[in-house]
Structure formats: C-alpha cells, structure tokens
C-alpha cells in the first residue's frame, strides 16, 4: 500500500473509530500513541528527517516501529469495519513492514 494512502486511512481510523468510539480505560495513552503515529507516518510520507541515516533512531521508521506494536495493531487495525475506505489489512501491513526492517 502506498504510504500516503495508509496515512489517510490511519487518520480516518483515528478520527472516526477512535475519537468517536473507543471507550477503553487507556484512552488518553492510546490517543497520544495514535497522534504520535500519525506524526511519524506523516514524516515518513514527506521524507522529513533530522539526519540522512535511514536506520537512525531519530527517523520516522524507528518511531513507527516503536508505536505500531502488535497490541496496538490488534486493537485498532484488526476490524474490517473501520470507518474508512482504506483497507484495514493494507494499513496493518504497511505499519507492520517497519518491524521487518532491521
């Protein structure tokens, strides 16, 4: 999936499914994680970096890898009924690819 399309789906999932539907006790923690993930994916899409080393911990890939835990993906990107036209599986696959990059 193209990164820009995944970003759109992540934002739509945050706005539609999380903000207006998630009632978990960890809502504030997950809200911050979602927003950090949106910033990290935006930096990735725009190729906004602090250094030229793509494997550096200051890069967006490292942030995506840190934020897109299996627990987070299962909680917010496992339902085919998310209110977005972007494939949930596609968004999940996009985010998961950063775990494979070492």
C-alpha positions as CSV (number, residue, x, y, z in Angstrom):
1,X,0.0,0.0,0.0
2,X,1.2,3.5,-0.8
3,X,2.3,5.4,2.3
4,X,0.1,8.4,1.5
5,X,-3.0,6.2,1.3
6,X,-2.1,4.4,4.5
7,X,-1.7,7.8,6.2
8,X,-5.1,8.8,5.1
9,X,-6.6,5.6,6.5
10,X,-4.8,5.9,9.8
11,X,-6.1,9.5,10.2
12,X,-9.6,8.4,9.3
13,X,-9.4,5.5,11.7
14,X,-8.3,7.9,14.5
15,X,-11.0,10.5,13.8
16,X,-13.9,8.1,13.1
17,X,-13.3,4.9,15.1
18,X,-11.1,6.1,18.0
19,X,-12.3,9.5,18.8
20,X,-16.0,8.7,18.5
21,X,-16.0,5.1,19.6
22,X,-13.1,3.9,21.8
23,X,-14.0,3.9,25.5
24,X,-11.1,2.0,27.0
25,X,-9.6,2.9,30.3
26,X,-6.3,3.6,28.5
27,X,-7.9,6.1,26.1
28,X,-5.6,9.0,26.9
29,X,-2.4,6.8,26.5
30,X,-3.7,5.4,23.2
31,X,-4.8,8.8,22.0
32,X,-1.2,10.1,22.4
33,X,0.2,7.0,20.7
34,X,-2.2,7.4,17.8
35,X,-1.2,11.1,17.4
36,X,2.5,10.2,17.6
37,X,1.9,7.5,14.9
38,X,0.2,10.0,12.6
39,X,3.1,12.4,13.0
40,X,5.7,9.6,12.4
41,X,3.9,8.4,9.2
42,X,3.5,12.0,8.0
43,X,7.3,12.5,8.5
44,X,7.8,9.2,6.5
45,X,5.5,10.3,3.7
46,X,7.1,13.7,3.4
47,X,10.7,12.3,4.0
48,X,11.2,14.7,6.8
49,X,14.3,13.6,8.7
50,X,16.9,15.1,11.1
51,X,19.7,13.1,9.5
52,X,20.4,11.2,6.3
53,X,20.8,7.8,8.0
54,X,17.5,5.9,7.4
55,X,18.3,3.4,10.1
56,X,18.9,6.2,12.8
57,X,16.7,6.1,15.8
58,X,15.7,9.8,15.1
59,X,14.0,8.7,11.9
60,X,10.3,8.2,11.3
61,X,10.8,4.5,10.7
62,X,12.0,4.0,14.3
63,X,9.0,5.8,15.7
64,X,6.6,3.8,13.6
65,X,8.3,0.6,14.7
66,X,8.1,1.7,18.4
67,X,4.4,2.8,18.2
68,X,2.9,0.1,15.9
69,X,3.0,-2.7,18.5
70,X,1.1,-5.9,17.9
71,X,-1.2,-4.9,20.7
72,X,-1.9,-1.5,19.1
73,X,-2.5,-3.1,15.7
74,X,-4.8,-5.7,17.1
75,X,-6.8,-3.1,19.0
76,X,-7.3,-0.6,16.2
77,X,-6.4,-2.2,12.8
78,X,-8.0,-5.7,13.0
79,X,-11.6,-5.0,12.2
80,X,-12.8,-4.9,8.6
81,X,-15.5,-2.4,9.7
82,X,-13.3,0.6,10.4
83,X,-15.0,3.8,9.0
84,X,-12.5,4.4,6.2
85,X,-12.4,3.4,2.6
86,X,-8.7,2.3,3.1
87,X,-8.2,-1.4,3.7
88,X,-7.6,-2.2,7.3
89,X,-5.4,-5.1,6.3
90,X,-3.4,-2.7,4.0
91,X,-2.8,-0.2,6.8
92,X,-1.8,-3.0,9.1
93,X,0.6,-4.5,6.5
94,X,2.0,-1.0,5.9
95,X,2.7,-0.5,9.6
96,X,4.0,-4.0,10.1
97,X,6.6,-3.7,7.4
98,X,8.7,-1.4,9.7
99,X,9.1,-4.3,12.2
100,X,10.7,-6.4,9.5
101,X,13.2,-3.7,8.6
102,X,16.2,-4.1,10.8
